[in-house]
């Protein structure tokens, strides 16, 4: 699929709303605008997915607490880099 540039003048408040919407979905302004335009024109809506529609089971990160010895080693490495 080829891409092209579209320059559009919009109200600054609307641009800020769009930017916040994109940021809330961890998307770029460009991809969000494209998905919303597709949706508005009745095209593919697969790019606009609500967070509640995403199955996030078994995706939690497992974190381990560092031992005091490991913490000391990390601090030592950080001091060397200063």
C-alpha positions as CSV (number, residue, x, y, z in Angstrom):
1,X,0.0,0.0,0.0
2,X,1.4,3.4,-1.0
3,X,1.2,6.3,1.4
4,X,0.7,10.0,0.6
5,X,0.7,13.2,2.6
6,X,-2.5,15.1,3.4
7,X,-2.2,18.6,4.8
8,X,-5.4,19.7,6.5
9,X,-6.1,22.8,8.6
10,X,-8.1,22.0,11.7
11,X,-8.9,23.8,14.9
12,X,-6.0,23.7,17.4
13,X,-8.4,22.3,20.1
14,X,-9.4,19.5,17.8
15,X,-5.8,18.7,17.1
16,X,-5.0,18.5,20.8
17,X,-8.0,16.2,21.3
18,X,-6.8,14.0,18.5
19,X,-3.2,14.0,19.9
20,X,-4.5,13.0,23.4
21,X,-6.7,10.3,21.9
22,X,-3.7,8.9,20.0
23,X,-1.5,9.1,23.1
24,X,-4.0,7.3,25.2
25,X,-4.0,4.4,22.7
26,X,-0.2,4.4,22.4
27,X,-0.5,5.2,18.7
28,X,0.9,7.8,16.4
29,X,-1.1,10.8,15.4
30,X,-0.9,9.7,11.8
31,X,-2.1,6.1,12.4
32,X,-5.0,7.3,14.6
33,X,-6.1,9.9,12.1
34,X,-6.0,7.3,9.3
35,X,-8.0,4.8,11.4
36,X,-10.6,7.4,12.4
37,X,-11.0,8.6,8.7
38,X,-11.5,5.0,7.6
39,X,-14.1,4.5,10.3
40,X,-15.9,7.7,9.4
41,X,-16.0,6.8,5.7
42,X,-17.4,3.3,6.4
43,X,-14.2,1.5,5.6
44,X,-12.1,-0.9,7.6
45,X,-12.5,-0.4,11.2
46,X,-10.1,-3.1,12.3
47,X,-7.5,-0.5,13.2
48,X,-9.8,1.2,15.8
49,X,-9.9,-1.3,18.6
50,X,-11.2,-0.4,22.1
51,X,-9.0,-1.4,25.0
52,X,-11.8,-3.5,26.4
53,X,-11.8,-5.7,23.2
54,X,-8.2,-6.7,23.7
55,X,-7.6,-10.1,25.4
56,X,-4.7,-9.4,27.8
57,X,-4.8,-12.7,29.7
58,X,-1.5,-14.1,30.7
59,X,0.4,-11.0,29.6
60,X,1.6,-9.7,32.9
61,X,5.3,-9.3,33.3
62,X,6.9,-11.3,36.0
63,X,9.2,-9.1,38.1
64,X,11.7,-10.3,40.6
65,X,13.0,-8.3,43.5
66,X,16.7,-7.8,43.5
67,X,18.7,-9.3,46.4
68,X,20.8,-6.9,48.5
69,X,24.0,-8.3,46.8
70,X,22.5,-7.6,43.3
71,X,21.4,-4.0,44.3
72,X,25.0,-3.3,45.5
73,X,26.4,-4.5,42.2
74,X,23.9,-2.3,40.3
75,X,24.8,0.7,42.4
76,X,28.5,0.0,41.8
77,X,28.0,-0.1,38.0
78,X,26.0,3.1,38.1
79,X,28.7,4.9,40.0
80,X,31.3,3.8,37.5
81,X,29.3,5.3,34.6
82,X,29.1,8.8,36.2
